């Protein structure tokens, strides 16, 4: 390889180390064709991820529309996102079967309600919280996301799966990339 050529795994590793969003690449032998979509270009997004605790949900199809997730900061639970992406009907039913018996009258988050809507639409104002169902924070989920915002929220969060192997009391914000 020349100095300008690297393997895909080397490139993705460098993207992750530099905390970039991803890579746009094209086949070396392709040419640019204005206004035409071809298979010569590819976009690959590099997500971050970590375990987070499910502290509530907003009701919707198959049990819920979005999960409300958090991490522990000392004794406090800190709200970070409403997760809507990454589900199919079967996974929504599976997750709902795990969480529906954990309904609680108490809102578990130390940093809610939000006072105003946020730029990314991740806020939970007092009005929006009226739709929420709170849970005893006992279930952990793997959540992928693009980045942490300046307001300590997740941007572009996606459900990756449940984590039965994690103690919810041990879930804290990972400092790498945060």
ChimeraX attribute file (.defattr): number of C-alpha atoms within 10 A of each C-alpha:
attribute: neighborCount
match mode: 1-to-1
recipient: residues
	/A:1	6
	/A:2	5
	/A:3	5
	/A:4	5
	/A:5	9
	/A:6	11
	/A:7	9
	/A:8	11
	/A:9	9
	/A:10	11
	/A:11	14
	/A:12	18
	/A:13	13
	/A:14	13
	/A:15	16
	/A:16	16
	/A:17	11
	/A:18	10
	/A:19	16
	/A:20	15
	/A:21	14
	/A:22	17
	/A:23	14
	/A:24	9
	/A:25	12
	/A:26	14
	/A:27	10
	/A:28	8
	/A:29	6
	/A:30	11
	/A:31	11
	/A:32	11
	/A:33	8
	/A:34	6
	/A:35	6
	/A:36	6
	/A:37	9
	/A:38	12
	/A:39	8
	/A:40	13
	/A:41	14
	/A:42	11
	/A:43	10
	/A:44	11
	/A:45	13
	/A:46	18
	/A:47	18
	/A:48	18
	/A:49	19
	/A:50	15
	/A:51	24
	/A:52	28
	/A:53	32
	/A:54	26
	/A:55	28
	/A:56	28
	/A:57	26
	/A:58	20
	/A:59	15
	/A:60	10
	/A:61	10
	/A:62	16
	/A:63	18
	/A:64	19
	/A:65	16
	/A:66	21
	/A:67	25
	/A:68	23
	/A:69	26
	/A:70	29
	/A:71	26
	/A:72	19
	/A:73	14
	/A:74	10
	/A:75	8
	/A:76	13
	/A:77	22
	/A:78	23
	/A:79	29
	/A:80	26
	/A:81	26
	/A:82	26
	/A:83	25
	/A:84	17
	/A:85	16
	/A:86	14
	/A:87	17
	/A:88	9
	/A:89	10
	/A:90	10
	/A:91	15
	/A:92	19
	/A:93	15
	/A:94	13
	/A:95	19
	/A:96	17
	/A:97	12
	/A:98	12
	/A:99	20
	/A:100	16
	/A:101	10
	/A:102	15
	/A:103	15
	/A:104	15
	/A:105	9
	/A:106	10
	/A:107	16
	/A:108	19
	/A:109	19
	/A:110	13
	/A:111	12
	/A:112	16
	/A:113	16
	/A:114	16
	/A:115	11
	/A:116	10
	/A:117	12
	/A:118	12
	/A:119	7
	/A:120	11
	/A:121	10
	/A:122	20
	/A:123	21
	/A:124	24
	/A:125	15
	/A:126	13
	/A:127	11
	/A:128	13
	/A:129	17
	/A:130	10
	/A:131	12
	/A:132	18
	/A:133	21
	/A:134	23
	/A:135	22
	/A:136	18
	/A:137	21
	/A:138	16
	/A:139	21
	/A:140	24
	/A:141	22
	/A:142	16
	/A:143	24
	/A:144	24
	/A:145	19
	/A:146	19
	/A:147	20
	/A:148	16
	/A:149	12
	/A:150	8
	/A:151	8
	/A:152	14
	/A:153	20
	/A:154	25
	/A:155	19
	/A:156	18
	/A:157	24
	/A:158	21
	/A:159	19
	/A:160	17
	/A:161	16
	/A:162	20
	/A:163	15
	/A:164	11
	/A:165	7
	/A:166	17
	/A:167	12
	/A:168	21
	/A:169	16
	/A:170	14
	/A:171	18
	/A:172	18
	/A:173	17
	/A:174	11
	/A:175	6
	/A:176	8
	/A:177	12
	/A:178	13
